[in-house]
Amino acid sequence: MKIAFIGLGNMGGGMAANLVKAGHSVNAFDLSEAALAAAKEHGCATFTDAREAVQGVDGVVTMLPNGAIVRSVYTESVIGHAPAGAVLLDCSTIDVATAKEVIAAAEAAGYDMVDAPVSGGIAAANGGTLTFMVGGTDKAFQRASEVLEPMGKAVIHAGDAGAGQTAKICNNMLLAITMIGTAEAMTMAKKLGLDPQKFYEISSVSSGYNWSLNAYTPLPGVGVQSPADNDYQGGFATALMLKDLRLAMEAAGSVGATTVLGSTAAELYERFAEANGGLDFSAIIKTL
């Protein structure tokens, strides 16, 4: 397939490279010259105009910072400029309402489109092991899967348009809550005189088992290798976690959902991100 990839940041660059590795022809666009240069090194054809990048393609993938930019790119550069038969995939993490709005506009113009946010972070983007949560019609999902599979370990149809974004923000709200809980428990155990490694060995095979503890241990030198062992560099930036929590709180408010722990997590990350936005989100253990 010939695929246009718009948005070559920390996540998009690795994703586009994996499409090339899978044998697809990729037209890459980004505002950053450095990002375009890196994409070219990975075998992408590079463009400085998004409208030109989508000409003659079978699919368009976007990985962009926020809903306003997603709406702008699709309305100004994709819809009506990509071939009518192209499948459109937005892998950005944005608000549910904008995702539904953009998909409705694409469908009205005759396109199949899905929202397909990801879980897994930069390492998974580079390694092709992302999880995609996909919202859209059955037909759009089937078409999108061919594009998504080379970039991920799991491609899951979450439901109709916007369901992918819903799954993503709910998942990451839960992740933030469990990370804070894990950090509190590990710090409390340490202050009470229990060896943190022993706490990990016990809790990781007991009822305290959770992903933040078992697969992403927030304390250096304890449990599995994680960003904590690299001075909290790399991984999933605090600023990105805060973005997802803000989206979650906005969505919760729109439907009257009760999110006591989610709201508390958002407040804690709001304060922590002021000076630590670039650190991995597990670094919130430093506040304890």
C-alpha positions in Angstrom: 0.0 0.0 0.0 0.9 3.6 -0.4 0.4 5.5 2.8 0.7 9.1 3.8 2.0 9.6 7.3 1.4 13.1 8.9 3.1 13.8 12.2 6.6 12.4 12.7 7.3 13.2 16.3 8.6 10.8 19.0 5.8 8.3 18.2 5.1 9.0 14.6 8.6 8.7 13.4 9.0 5.1 14.6 5.5 4.1 13.4 6.2 5.4 9.9 9.5 3.5 9.8 7.8 0.3 10.7 5.3 0.7 7.8 8.3 1.0 5.5 9.8 -2.2 7.0 6.5 -4.0 6.3 6.8 -3.2 2.6 4.5 -0.2 2.4 5.4 3.0 0.5 5.3 5.9 2.8 4.8 9.6 2.0 5.9 11.4 5.2 5.0 15.0 6.2 6.0 17.0 9.2 6.7 20.7 10.0 10.1 19.7 11.4 13.0 19.4 9.0 14.8 17.1 11.4 11.9 14.8 11.6 11.6 14.7 7.8 15.4 14.0 7.5 15.0 11.1 9.9 12.0 9.7 8.0 14.0 9.9 4.8 16.8 7.9 6.4 14.2 5.2 7.2 13.0 5.0 3.6 10.1 7.4 3.5 9.5 9.8 0.7 9.3 13.3 2.3 7.0 16.2 1.6 6.8 19.8 2.9 3.1 20.1 2.0 0.5 17.8 3.5 -1.8 18.1 0.5 0.9 16.8 -1.8 1.7 14.0 0.6 -1.8 12.6 0.4 -2.0 12.6 -3.4 -2.5 9.1 -4.8 -2.3 7.2 -1.5 -4.3 4.2 -0.3 -4.4 5.4 3.3 -3.6 8.3 5.5 -2.2 8.0 9.1 -2.0 11.0 11.4 -0.2 11.3 14.7 -0.7 14.9 16.0 -0.6 16.8 19.3 -4.2 17.8 19.9 -7.7 17.9 18.6 -7.5 21.4 17.1 -4.6 20.4 14.9 -6.3 17.1 13.9 -9.4 19.0 12.8 -7.3 21.5 10.8 -5.2 18.9 9.1 -8.2 16.8 8.0 -10.4 19.7 6.9 -7.7 21.6 5.1 -5.3 19.0 3.8 -6.8 15.5 3.8 -10.6 15.4 3.1 -11.1 16.3 -0.5 -7.4 16.0 -1.3 -6.7 12.3 -0.6 -8.2 9.9 -3.1 -11.9 9.1 -2.4 -11.0 5.4 -1.8 -8.3 6.0 0.8 -8.8 4.8 4.4 -8.1 7.5 7.1 -6.6 6.7 10.5 -6.1 9.2 13.2 -3.7 7.7 15.9 -3.5 10.9 17.9 -4.9 11.1 21.4 -7.6 13.8 21.4 -11.0 14.5 22.9 -13.8 12.2 22.0 -16.1 14.9 20.6 -13.5 16.1 18.1 -12.7 12.5 17.0 -16.4 11.9 16.3 -16.7 15.3 14.5 -13.7 14.6 12.2 -14.9 11.1 11.4 -18.4 12.3 10.6 -16.9 14.9 8.2 -14.7 12.2 6.5 -17.6 9.8 6.2 -19.8 12.5 4.7 -17.2 13.0 2.0 -17.2 9.3 1.3 -14.1 8.1 3.2 -13.8 5.2 5.7 -12.1 6.6 8.8 -11.2 5.4 12.3 -9.8 6.9 15.5 -7.0 4.6 16.6 -5.0 6.0 19.6 -2.2 3.9 20.9 -0.8 2.5 24.1 2.9 1.6 24.6 5.1 4.7 24.4 8.1 5.5 22.3 9.9 2.2 22.7 6.8 0.3 21.5 6.4 2.8 18.6 9.9 2.1 17.5 9.6 -1.7 18.1 6.3 -2.1 16.4 4.6 -3.4 19.6 1.9 -0.7 20.2 -1.6 -1.5 21.1 -4.2 0.2 19.0 -7.7 1.0 20.3 -9.9 1.5 17.3 -13.2 3.3 16.8 -15.2 3.1 13.6 -17.4 1.0 11.4 -16.7 -2.7 10.9 -15.7 -1.9 7.3 -13.4 0.9 8.3 -11.8 -1.2 11.0 -11.1 -4.1 8.6 -9.4 -1.7 6.1 -7.5 0.1 8.9 -6.2 -3.2 10.4 -4.0 -3.8 7.3 -2.2 -0.5 8.0 -2.1 -0.8 11.8 -0.8 -4.4 12.2 2.8 -3.7 11.1 3.0 -1.1 13.8 1.5 -3.0 16.8 1.2 -6.2 18.7 -2.6 -5.8 19.2 -5.3 -4.1 17.1 -8.6 -4.0 19.0 -12.0 -2.8 17.6 -13.4 -0.8 20.6 -16.6 0.2 18.9 -18.1 3.0 16.9 -16.4 6.3 16.1 -14.8 7.8 19.2 -14.6 4.5 21.1 -10.9 4.3 20.6 -10.4 7.7 22.3 -12.7 6.7 25.1 -10.8 3.5 25.7 -7.5 5.4 25.7 -8.4 8.1 28.2 -10.1 5.6 30.5 -7.1 3.3 30.4 -4.6 6.0 31.1 -6.7 7.4 33.9 -6.6 3.9 35.5 -2.8 3.8 34.8 -2.3 7.1 36.6 -4.3 6.0 39.6 -2.4 2.7 39.9 1.0 4.3 39.5 0.3 6.8 42.3 -1.0 3.9 44.5 2.0 1.8 43.7 4.4 4.7 44.5 2.6 5.3 47.8 2.7 1.6 48.8 6.4 1.2 47.9 7.4 4.3 49.7 5.3 3.5 52.8 6.8 0.0 53.0 10.3 1.4 52.7 9.6 3.9 55.5 8.3 1.1 57.7 11.6 -0.7 57.3 10.7 -3.3 54.7 13.2 -3.9 51.9 11.6 -2.5 48.8 12.8 -5.4 46.7 11.1 -7.8 49.2 7.9 -5.8 49.0 8.1 -6.1 45.2 8.6 -9.8 45.4 5.6 -10.3 47.7 3.1 -7.8 46.2 3.9 -8.6 42.6 2.6 -12.2 43.2 -0.1 -11.2 45.6 -3.3 -9.2 45.5 -1.3 -6.0 45.0 -0.3 -7.2 41.5 -0.7 -4.4 38.9 1.0 -3.3 35.7 2.6 -0.2 37.3 4.3 -2.5 39.9 5.0 -5.6 37.9 5.9 -4.1 34.5 7.0 -0.5 35.2 8.3 -0.5 38.8 8.7 3.2 39.8 11.6 2.8 42.3 15.2 2.5 41.0 16.9 -0.8 41.5 13.7 -2.6 42.4 11.7 -5.0 40.3 11.9 -4.8 36.5 14.0 -2.5 34.4 12.1 0.7 33.9 12.6 4.5 33.3 13.2 4.7 37.1 16.5 3.0 36.5 17.4 5.7 33.9 16.8 8.7 36.2 13.2 8.7 34.9 14.2 9.6 31.4 12.4 8.2 28.4 9.2 6.2 28.8 5.9 8.1 29.0 6.4 11.7 29.8 4.5 13.3 32.7 3.3 16.0 30.4 1.6 13.4 28.1 0.0 11.7 31.1 -1.3 15.0 32.2 -2.7 15.7 28.7 -4.6 12.3 28.9 -5.9 13.0 32.4 -7.2 16.4 31.3 -9.0 14.7 28.4 -10.4 12.2 30.8 -11.7 14.8 33.2 -13.3 16.7 30.3 -15.0 13.6 29.1 -16.1 12.6 32.6 -17.7 16.1 33.1 -19.5 15.8 29.8 -21.4 12.7 30.9 -21.5 13.2 34.7 -19.2 10.4 35.5 -17.9 10.2 39.1 -14.1 10.0 39.1 -12.9 10.7 42.6 -9.6 9.0 42.2 -9.2 10.1 38.6 -9.7 13.7 39.7 -7.2 13.4 42.5 -4.7 11.8 40.1 -5.2 14.7 37.7 -4.6 17.2 40.5 -1.4 15.5 41.6 0.0 15.4 38.1 -1.0 19.0 37.5 1.2 20.0 40.3 4.0 17.6 39.5 4.1 18.5 35.8 4.9 22.2 36.5 8.6 21.4 37.0 8.8 17.8 35.9 6.8 17.6 32.6 9.7 15.9 30.8 10.3 13.1 33.3 8.6 9.8 33.0 5.2 9.8 34.8 6.5 7.2 37.3 8.7 9.9 38.7 5.7 11.1 40.7 7.1 8.8 43.4 9.7 11.6 44.0 6.9 13.7 45.6 6.4 11.1 48.4 
